[in-house]
Amino acid sequence: MNIKRAKQEIKDTIEAYLLKDEYGAYVIPQIRQRPVLLLGAPGIGKTQIMEQIAKECGIGLVAYTITHHTRQSAIGLPFISKHEYGGKEYAVTEYTMSEIVASIYNKMEQTGLSEGILFIDEINCVSETLAPAMLQFLQCKMFGNHAIPQGWVIVAAGNPPEYNKSVREFDVVTMDRVKKIEVEPDFAVWKEYAVQNQLHPAVIAYLTTRTANFYRMETTVDGRKFATPRGWEDLSQMLYVYEQLKKTMDRDVIVQYIQHEKIAKDFANYLELYYKYQMDYQLDALLRGEIDPLLLKKAGNAAFDERLSVLSLLLASCRKAFADVFRKREELELLFGVLKHLRMRLLEGEEGADPQREVQLAVEAFAGEYEAKHRAELLTRREDRIYRAVQKTLEQYASRLLASGEKEAETAFARIRDWFNEDQDALDGQEAEALAMLEHAFDFIEAAYGGGQEMVIFITELNSDYYSVKFLEEHECERYYRYNKQLLLDDASQSIEERLRQMGR
């Protein structure tokens, strides 16, 4: 199955394992909670989905790469204790608590979360001395003498033997005690993730036209050559940073992430053209509606690869504008909740309350909420950014109120309300600009390419993007609906024609 389906399967498993009856006991007792064994090629996102699952489920995560451990760190160190049996005292070997089990208790204490995921990576690559402990762990949910705490679901991951010489095959007894999920690379699923998480548009555009390079694993006389989803995502992040630093990324840098020389060279050539088209087509001016007739002629005579690159540049700008709108909206919704509580304290609380002190207390309370969620690792990167933006806005409100010297509660809150309304008006303007940008993109595509295959590609890509679909559900764009309707009719017509052909055979 693909990584998206695997993620949902694990979330469903966690929900089932953590379900409690009316007496507070787990419906599926821990002894019957099979560990999940996730098997798949390296670099396809097995570890990353565990972080996403933990955040989305609101539970803790303790992750270990087991090949970094010895038998002693996994099961604990031996020590001698005294026990009395049948009236006689004996020296007995016991073990200190496993570092891994101790980490779970530390995580519970640190975050306040009593339930979570214990994720063990590369579990089928352990050393010979540690292998029996791993079998005990999967079968009995214990390291040495210490059991995994109740409420902690075990998920293990490993690579198939063709990718790692150190892989050990588990026997039937062990495999009969796990839930095995096999994962395969799937570009369509990855692209959905990449667009929603705003990976670099050059990476998305390149792989859309060269999907065979999304995941490659080849054995040559010079060793392994490979390109993985993890490599493309890490390269994407570095691309953004290089652009901020105004540095040039060439093949020598790309091959550090995409360790397949031919693919790295091909992407380096594509990237150079991508930046060239960005300058040649004066993208910023184009999306403001300033379309040069010479550019229209150039676009109309361009090769198909160049046309696809131009479309990807237009899509990237529109997608970013839509995503920024929704991030700002989420910020204001979170801020509104804080201000609603503040209003109650100022206008409905104790008479004579100091508005400046109340606002400062609200800032401190919000900062404490953010710190607690950040420490518990419950925030996604996007959510973390939203919280930090709201905290900054609250601090600005507090600073402006202090500078005003306002001491009367009702007037003070009226000022804060005015500042919030200004931010809301700015969001309205941002939404209007995003819609205008989309309209100008349609202007260019119609003038340069008409309603041909370029328009079909543009509409199809808009339909595959989470933020684009969400934006277009709320904002009327006549041409989008018209072309989208035509695309659906064409698809239906082709489907009917195909069925008629099959019936005629």
Summary of the structure (lengths in Angstrom):
residues: 505
radius of gyration: 28.6
end to end distance: 33.6
largest distance: 101.1
contacts: 1506
relative contact order: 0.08
helix: 64%
strand: 12%
